Amino acid sequence: MADRFELLALALPAGCAPESLAPEVAALMAACWPGMSRAQLLERARRLALRASLRARPEAGPDGVRLYSLVLVTGEVRTELVAHVRRLVRRRSVRRAKASLPPPKDVRQQGLFS
């Protein structure tokens, strides 16, 4: 059985300005939340017409956090992000783990993102 991971954060590599991101990549970063699974991350990317590839990076993160290179391709544009993920402890039960849900949105702030 493969290891299960949860997303802690997405970050830009050093030297990359947030303004240089393609709109689809910026939308993906806005749609992600801490605790989402690898499958949820890749599904969000697919919905935004992004081809995604997640590969382990050689450097280690702090406190059991692993760093992965998330490469997103849309058309001719290739963007690389750094995904900070944590390995989930396996449960002995047969029951399937619940999917992580996005945090509730504050209705007072909806006008800020339109």
C-alpha positions in Angstrom: 0.0 0.0 0.0 1.3 3.4 -0.9 2.0 6.1 1.7 -0.7 8.7 2.2 0.4 12.4 2.3 -1.4 15.6 3.3 -0.5 19.0 1.9 0.8 21.5 4.4 1.7 24.4 2.1 2.5 25.4 -1.5 5.4 27.8 -2.0 7.1 29.5 -4.9 10.8 28.6 -5.5 13.3 31.3 -4.6 13.5 34.1 -7.1 10.0 33.6 -8.5 7.6 36.5 -8.3 3.9 35.8 -7.6 3.0 38.2 -10.5 4.8 35.9 -12.9 2.4 33.0 -12.4 -0.1 32.0 -15.1 -3.7 32.7 -14.1 -4.4 29.0 -13.9 -1.6 28.4 -11.5 -2.6 31.3 -9.3 -6.2 29.9 -9.3 -4.8 26.5 -8.2 -2.8 28.0 -5.3 -6.0 29.9 -4.2 -8.0 26.6 -4.4 -5.6 24.6 -2.2 -5.9 24.3 1.6 -3.7 22.7 4.3 -4.7 19.1 4.8 -5.8 18.3 1.3 -4.6 15.0 -0.1 -2.4 14.3 -3.1 -5.3 13.1 -5.1 -7.3 16.2 -4.3 -4.4 18.4 -5.4 -4.0 16.6 -8.7 -7.7 16.7 -9.3 -7.9 20.4 -8.7 -5.0 20.9 -11.2 -6.8 18.7 -13.8 -10.0 20.8 -13.4 -8.0 23.9 -14.2 -6.6 22.3 -17.3 -3.1 21.9 -15.8 -0.9 18.9 -16.3 0.7 18.2 -12.9 3.7 16.2 -11.8 4.7 15.6 -8.2 8.2 14.5 -7.5 10.3 14.3 -4.3 13.0 16.9 -3.9 16.5 15.9 -2.5 16.5 18.3 0.4 14.6 17.6 3.6 12.1 19.8 5.4 11.8 20.5 9.1 9.9 18.2 11.6 9.1 15.3 9.3 7.9 17.5 6.4 8.9 16.3 3.0 9.4 18.7 0.1 8.1 17.8 -3.4 8.4 19.6 -6.7 5.0 20.3 -8.2 5.4 20.9 -11.9 2.4 22.4 -13.6 2.2 22.8 -17.4 -0.5 24.8 -19.2 0.0 25.2 -22.9 3.6 26.4 -23.4 4.1 27.6 -19.8 5.8 25.4 -17.2 5.7 26.4 -13.6 7.4 24.7 -10.6 6.1 25.0 -7.1 7.4 23.6 -3.8 4.8 21.4 -2.0 5.4 20.9 1.7 3.7 17.6 2.7 3.5 15.3 5.7 3.2 11.6 5.7 0.1 10.3 7.4 0.2 7.5 9.9 -1.4 4.4 8.6 -4.4 3.2 10.4 -5.0 -0.5 11.1 -8.7 -0.3 10.5 -10.2 -1.2 7.2 -12.4 1.9 7.1 -11.3 4.5 4.5 -10.1 7.8 5.8 -12.3 10.8 5.3 -11.4 13.3 2.5 -10.2 16.7 3.7 -12.7 19.4 3.0 -11.8 23.0 2.1 -12.2 25.5 5.0 -15.5 27.4 5.1 -15.4 30.7 3.3 -16.3 34.0 5.0 -19.2 35.5 3.1 -18.0 39.0 4.1 -14.9 38.5 2.0 -16.4 37.2 -1.2 -16.4 40.6 -2.9 -12.6 40.7 -2.5 -12.0 37.8 -5.0 -14.5 38.8 -7.7 
